[in-house]
């Protein structure tokens, strides 16, 4: 029987880290020997562990995934977990680095594990760090999302960011709202806030991120709060929390 791949996981988003761990454990092909939400802590732990593969997010505060690769000791294979566009993904493949596009699908994960097992069996493994470092220098720009992925059963529907009036957290889900309705996303609100262009989107409430271009009217509300009315067909009204009201006024030039 093939020995499980010894894996270490680094992702600054705890929810994303737990989801990836559950997916990997469900395959019965991977032994997770460690995980970290702080890239620096993860790098320190890797120095003392015999790891076959590192599953690594790209956009993280402090150290990006590319920064981690540049400091990574020789040995582990690298799988990026990323929301990069297709051109960047093609570059990853050309440089022999694997990737998993979020939201991660089980079939794609199985193909990645097949590739890792074949690579582990090779008598001499190529050190990928030089290629990955070159990739970091050529590709590292803020990866603001232009589309959002909404899973509907076995189908993934891609939403143009320009069509999203606002994002809201409700219950255990996060939804993108467009003219066609509410679309469940496989991301946390904090993760989406980091990956959307801050010139276009603003957190106005702990549960709401709005696209500024869709704001039509601003109304004062009791307690120092504001109510905004969107220019969608329903003229949706959204509350702005008191601690975010001043920032919204500044962004709108009020």
C-alpha positions as CSV (number, residue, x, y, z in Angstrom):
1,X,0.0,0.0,0.0
2,X,1.3,3.5,-0.9
3,X,2.4,5.5,2.1
4,X,0.3,8.6,2.6
5,X,1.8,11.9,1.5
6,X,3.0,13.9,4.5
7,X,1.4,17.4,4.0
8,X,1.7,20.7,5.7
9,X,-0.9,23.4,5.1
10,X,-0.5,27.2,5.3
11,X,-3.5,29.6,4.8
12,X,-4.1,32.7,6.8
13,X,-7.9,32.1,6.6
14,X,-8.9,29.5,9.3
15,X,-12.1,28.5,7.5
16,X,-10.2,27.9,4.3
17,X,-7.6,25.9,6.2
18,X,-10.2,23.7,7.8
19,X,-12.0,23.1,4.5
20,X,-8.8,22.0,2.8
21,X,-7.8,19.7,5.7
22,X,-11.2,18.0,5.5
23,X,-10.9,17.5,1.8
24,X,-7.4,16.0,2.1
25,X,-8.4,13.8,5.0
26,X,-11.4,12.4,3.1
27,X,-9.1,11.1,0.4
28,X,-7.2,8.7,2.8
29,X,-4.1,9.5,0.7
30,X,-2.7,12.3,2.9
31,X,-1.3,12.6,6.4
32,X,-1.5,16.2,7.6
33,X,1.5,16.7,9.9
34,X,0.9,20.4,10.5
35,X,-0.9,23.5,9.6
36,X,-0.6,27.2,10.2
37,X,-2.5,30.4,9.6
38,X,0.7,32.5,10.1
39,X,3.2,31.9,7.2
40,X,6.2,32.7,9.4
41,X,5.1,30.2,12.0
42,X,4.6,27.6,9.3
43,X,8.0,28.2,7.8
44,X,9.6,27.7,11.3
45,X,7.6,24.4,11.8
46,X,8.6,23.1,8.4
47,X,12.3,23.2,9.3
48,X,11.7,20.4,11.8
49,X,9.3,18.2,9.9
50,X,9.8,15.7,7.1
51,X,7.2,16.9,4.6
52,X,6.4,15.6,1.1
53,X,4.2,18.5,0.1
54,X,3.2,22.0,1.2
55,X,-0.3,23.3,0.3
56,X,0.2,27.0,0.3
57,X,-2.1,30.0,-0.1
58,X,-0.8,32.9,-2.2
59,X,-2.3,36.1,-0.8
60,X,-1.5,36.4,2.9
61,X,-0.5,39.3,5.2
62,X,3.1,39.5,6.2
63,X,4.5,36.9,3.9
64,X,2.8,36.0,0.6
65,X,2.9,32.4,-0.7
66,X,5.7,33.5,-3.1
67,X,7.7,34.9,-0.1
68,X,7.3,31.5,1.7
69,X,8.6,29.6,-1.4
70,X,11.7,31.9,-1.5
71,X,12.5,30.9,2.1
72,X,11.4,27.3,1.9
73,X,14.0,24.6,2.6
74,X,14.8,22.2,-0.2
75,X,12.6,19.1,-0.3
76,X,8.8,19.7,-0.2
77,X,6.8,19.9,-3.3
78,X,4.5,22.9,-3.5
79,X,0.8,23.1,-4.4
80,X,-0.6,26.6,-4.5
81,X,-4.2,27.2,-3.4
82,X,-5.1,30.2,-5.4
83,X,-7.8,32.5,-7.0
84,X,-5.5,33.6,-9.8
85,X,-6.7,33.9,-13.3
86,X,-6.1,31.4,-16.0
87,X,-3.0,33.0,-17.4
88,X,-1.2,32.8,-14.1
89,X,-2.4,29.2,-13.7
90,X,-0.9,28.3,-17.1
91,X,2.4,29.8,-15.9
92,X,2.3,27.7,-12.8
93,X,2.0,24.6,-14.9
94,X,4.7,25.6,-17.3
95,X,7.0,25.9,-14.3
96,X,6.1,22.5,-12.9
97,X,4.3,23.9,-9.8
98,X,0.9,22.5,-9.2
99,X,-2.1,24.5,-8.1
100,X,-5.7,24.2,-6.8
101,X,-8.2,26.8,-7.8
102,X,-10.5,27.9,-5.1
103,X,-13.2,26.7,-4.5
104,X,-11.3,23.3,-4.6
105,X,-13.1,20.4,-6.3
106,X,-12.6,16.8,-5.2
107,X,-11.9,15.6,-8.8
108,X,-9.2,18.3,-9.3
109,X,-7.7,17.4,-5.9
110,X,-7.4,13.7,-6.8
111,X,-5.5,14.6,-10.0
112,X,-3.2,16.7,-8.0
113,X,-2.5,13.9,-5.5
114,X,-1.9,11.5,-8.5
115,X,0.7,14.0,-9.8
116,X,2.4,14.3,-6.4
117,X,2.6,10.6,-5.9
118,X,4.2,10.1,-9.3
119,X,6.7,12.9,-8.5
120,X,7.5,11.5,-5.1
121,X,8.4,8.2,-6.8
122,X,10.9,9.8,-9.1
123,X,14.5,8.9,-8.1
124,X,15.6,12.6,-8.2
125,X,13.3,15.5,-7.8
126,X,13.9,18.8,-9.4
127,X,14.3,21.7,-7.0
128,X,11.4,24.0,-8.0
129,X,12.5,27.0,-6.0
130,X,14.4,28.8,-8.8
131,X,11.4,28.5,-11.1
132,X,9.0,29.6,-8.4
133,X,11.1,32.5,-7.4
134,X,11.2,33.7,-11.1
135,X,7.4,33.3,-11.2
136,X,7.0,35.3,-8.1
137,X,9.0,38.2,-9.6
138,X,7.1,38.1,-12.8
139,X,3.5,37.6,-11.5
140,X,3.2,39.1,-8.1
141,X,0.6,41.9,-8.4
142,X,-2.4,42.4,-6.2
143,X,-4.8,39.7,-7.5
144,X,-8.1,41.6,-7.3
145,X,-10.9,39.3,-8.3
146,X,-12.9,40.2,-11.4
147,X,-15.3,37.2,-11.0
148,X,-16.7,35.3,-8.1
149,X,-17.5,31.6,-8.0
150,X,-20.9,30.4,-6.8
151,X,-21.5,26.7,-6.5
152,X,-24.9,25.4,-7.5
153,X,-25.0,21.7,-6.9
154,X,-22.3,20.2,-9.1
155,X,-22.1,23.4,-11.3
156,X,-20.0,26.5,-10.6
157,X,-21.6,29.8,-11.8
158,X,-19.1,32.7,-12.3
159,X,-20.4,36.1,-11.5
160,X,-18.9,39.3,-12.9
161,X,-17.7,41.5,-10.0
162,X,-19.1,44.6,-11.7
163,X,-22.6,43.1,-11.4
164,X,-22.4,42.6,-7.6
165,X,-24.2,45.3,-5.7
166,X,-23.1,44.0,-2.3
167,X,-21.9,41.0,-0.4
168,X,-23.5,39.9,2.9
169,X,-22.9,37.3,5.6
170,X,-26.1,35.6,6.8
171,X,-26.3,32.6,9.0
172,X,-23.3,30.4,8.0
173,X,-23.1,31.6,4.4
174,X,-21.8,34.5,2.5
175,X,-23.9,35.8,-0.5
176,X,-23.1,38.0,-3.5
177,X,-26.2,40.0,-4.5
178,X,-26.8,40.8,-8.2
179,X,-29.9,41.7,-10.3
180,X,-30.5,37.9,-10.7
181,X,-30.6,37.3,-7.0
182,X,-28.5,36.0,-4.1
183,X,-25.6,33.7,-4.9
184,X,-23.9,31.5,-2.2
185,X,-20.1,31.8,-2.2
186,X,-17.5,29.4,-0.8
187,X,-15.5,32.1,0.9
188,X,-15.7,34.2,4.1
189,X,-16.5,37.9,4.0
190,X,-13.0,38.7,5.3
191,X,-11.4,36.7,2.5
192,X,-13.5,38.4,-0.1
193,X,-12.8,41.8,1.3
194,X,-9.0,41.2,0.9
195,X,-9.4,40.0,-2.6
196,X,-11.7,42.7,-4.0
197,X,-10.4,46.0,-5.2
198,X,-10.6,48.4,-2.2
199,X,-11.1,51.3,-4.6
200,X,-14.4,49.7,-5.6
201,X,-15.6,47.9,-2.5
202,X,-16.0,49.0,1.1
203,X,-16.9,47.2,4.3
204,X,-19.9,49.2,5.8
205,X,-21.0,46.7,8.4
206,X,-19.5,43.6,10.0
207,X,-21.8,41.6,7.8
208,X,-21.8,43.7,4.6
209,X,-19.4,44.8,1.9
210,X,-20.9,47.2,-0.7
211,X,-19.7,48.2,-4.2
212,X,-19.5,51.9,-4.1
213,X,-20.6,52.4,-7.7
214,X,-24.0,50.9,-6.8
215,X,-24.8,53.5,-4.1
216,X,-27.6,55.8,-5.2
217,X,-28.6,57.7,-2.0
218,X,-27.3,58.1,1.6
219,X,-29.7,58.8,4.5
220,X,-29.0,59.7,8.1
221,X,-30.3,57.2,10.6
222,X,-30.6,57.4,14.4
223,X,-27.6,56.6,16.6
224,X,-25.1,58.1,14.1
225,X,-25.7,55.3,11.6
226,X,-26.5,55.7,7.9
227,X,-28.8,54.0,5.5
228,X,-27.7,53.6,1.9
229,X,-30.1,53.0,-1.0
230,X,-28.7,51.1,-4.0
231,X,-29.5,51.8,-7.6
232,X,-30.7,48.3,-8.3
233,X,-34.2,47.6,-9.5
234,X,-35.4,47.0,-5.9
235,X,-33.8,50.1,-4.5
236,X,-32.3,47.9,-1.8
237,X,-31.6,49.7,1.5
238,X,-28.5,48.6,3.5
239,X,-27.5,49.8,7.0
240,X,-24.1,51.3,7.6
241,X,-22.7,50.7,11.1
242,X,-21.8,53.8,13.2
243,X,-18.1,53.0,13.2
244,X,-18.1,52.8,9.4
245,X,-20.2,55.9,8.7
246,X,-17.3,58.4,8.7
247,X,-15.2,56.3,6.3
248,X,-18.1,55.9,3.9
249,X,-18.7,59.7,3.9
250,X,-15.0,60.2,3.1
251,X,-15.0,57.7,0.3
252,X,-18.1,59.3,-1.2
253,X,-16.8,62.9,-0.7
254,X,-19.7,63.8,1.6
